[in-house]
Amino acid sequence: MESRDAEARVRVIRALLARQVLSSQRDGELFRLARRHADTLRAWFEAETGWRLIVEAETVRLLTSYIPTGPTAEAIAQRHPARARRGDPPFTRRRYVLLCLALAVLERSDPQTSLGQLADDLVLAARQPGLETIEFTLGTRAERSDLVAAIRILLEYGVLDRVAGDEDAYVASGGDALYDVDRRMLATMLSTKHSPGMVAGSLGPSPSIGDIEAALQKPPPAYTDEESNRRLRHAVSHRLLCDPVVYYDELPDDERLYLTNQRVPLTSRLAAATGLVPELRAEGVAMVDPEDQLTDVRMPDQGTDGHATLLLAEHLALVGAATIASLRSVMRRLAKDNASFWRKTTRDTGAENDLVNDALERLVGLGLVRVIGEGSNGAVEPLPALRRFAVTAPTIRDRKVR
């Protein structure tokens, strides 16, 4: 019985790490398991990560917070934008602004609203001082698509519940949709330690996004050694759970010392609760998902782009640092060698440029390489974790005759 309960908790934790919200309608069994083990799950998240688990009658919400620091962590974060649905275009700056404006508008909306009404309110909200660079008039299909992408994020999180209508019809101009607004879920969308109103006065007239984020997530002072250690544990756990790889030389001194001393017990606890497998190396730690579910970028992946990325990774693991120009030459050869397996367009003139760019975006997004510079003169520096994709010649041993 205990082993079955432990397995159920692992399933729920993995689901919450993947999308942070479980609903009774969409995630029936997982939602019921989360409710059944709510006390244990809440205690685990609080002890290991400091994240808060909110259990409601119809939803379970994990309030995560993590600010990536260090060159590799920041590069990883930049290459994992939000997407309304798998396969949809990534969120642009305008889509993020529309999502924030939609949340602000919904705070003042009726319990039920339409997509058309929400759009009209957003047009007015977008005229506020400071948003002059964001043009939003609903005059083009692209603008309506941006709004619908933000709406689909809110549908995914349960802030909106579609009653009637269709977003695609709205994008095509002429349709509409009707939604119920869940104010409890709306109130959980901002996952920060401080409210914007509390930190606004201390940021100055033109704060950067980094300054705003740091102020919103700044913890209160730690007055005891126990509290300091707890915060270090949470900070390191955030890195291990949110980033595909953590390198020691990019950590602050206190986090590096903590992870070095506690890496075995810490990674063992995280592994037991999440099903991730820790890889402990001299250069750092990676929590690997054997089921390949807790990522939006798979390595290796199927299809032409996935195969091209894997072959380029093997090449970089073998030769070391290389220029982008040399990698394009390698990709032309790979496209010729794999012509019968890859899509036909990979043999077109200049196709290697897109293949290399896509492969490098994937590799940087997984913390496997670092790109310095742009264009053909740019350089690619392999990072230690890339060596797990190195292919060496097999060693053949003579069998002893008994």
Secondary structure as GFF3:
##gff-version 3
##sequence-region A 1 402
A	DSSP	alpha_helix	2	19	.	.	.	ID=ss1
A	DSSP	beta_strand	21	23	.	.	.	ID=ss2
A	DSSP	alpha_helix	28	36	.	.	.	ID=ss3
A	DSSP	alpha_helix	38	48	.	.	.	ID=ss4
A	DSSP	beta_strand	52	55	.	.	.	ID=ss5
A	DSSP	beta_strand	59	63	.	.	.	ID=ss6
A	DSSP	alpha_helix	71	78	.	.	.	ID=ss7
A	DSSP	alpha_helix	93	107	.	.	.	ID=ss8
A	DSSP	beta_strand	112	114	.	.	.	ID=ss9
A	DSSP	alpha_helix	115	125	.	.	.	ID=ss10
A	DSSP	alpha_helix	141	157	.	.	.	ID=ss11
A	DSSP	beta_strand	160	165	.	.	.	ID=ss12
A	DSSP	alpha_helix	167	171	.	.	.	ID=ss13
A	DSSP	beta_strand	177	181	.	.	.	ID=ss14
A	DSSP	alpha_helix	183	187	.	.	.	ID=ss15
A	DSSP	alpha_helix	196	199	.	.	.	ID=ss16
A	DSSP	three_ten_helix	200	202	.	.	.	ID=ss17
A	DSSP	alpha_helix	209	217	.	.	.	ID=ss18
A	DSSP	alpha_helix	225	242	.	.	.	ID=ss19
A	DSSP	beta_strand	246	247	.	.	.	ID=ss20
A	DSSP	three_ten_helix	248	250	.	.	.	ID=ss21
A	DSSP	alpha_helix	253	274	.	.	.	ID=ss22
A	DSSP	beta_strand	277	280	.	.	.	ID=ss23
A	DSSP	beta_strand	284	288	.	.	.	ID=ss24
A	DSSP	alpha_helix	303	319	.	.	.	ID=ss25
A	DSSP	beta_strand	322	323	.	.	.	ID=ss26
A	DSSP	alpha_helix	324	337	.	.	.	ID=ss27
A	DSSP	three_ten_helix	344	347	.	.	.	ID=ss28
A	DSSP	alpha_helix	351	365	.	.	.	ID=ss29
A	DSSP	beta_strand	369	372	.	.	.	ID=ss30
A	DSSP	three_ten_helix	375	377	.	.	.	ID=ss31
A	DSSP	beta_strand	379	382	.	.	.	ID=ss32
A	DSSP	three_ten_helix	384	389	.	.	.	ID=ss33
###
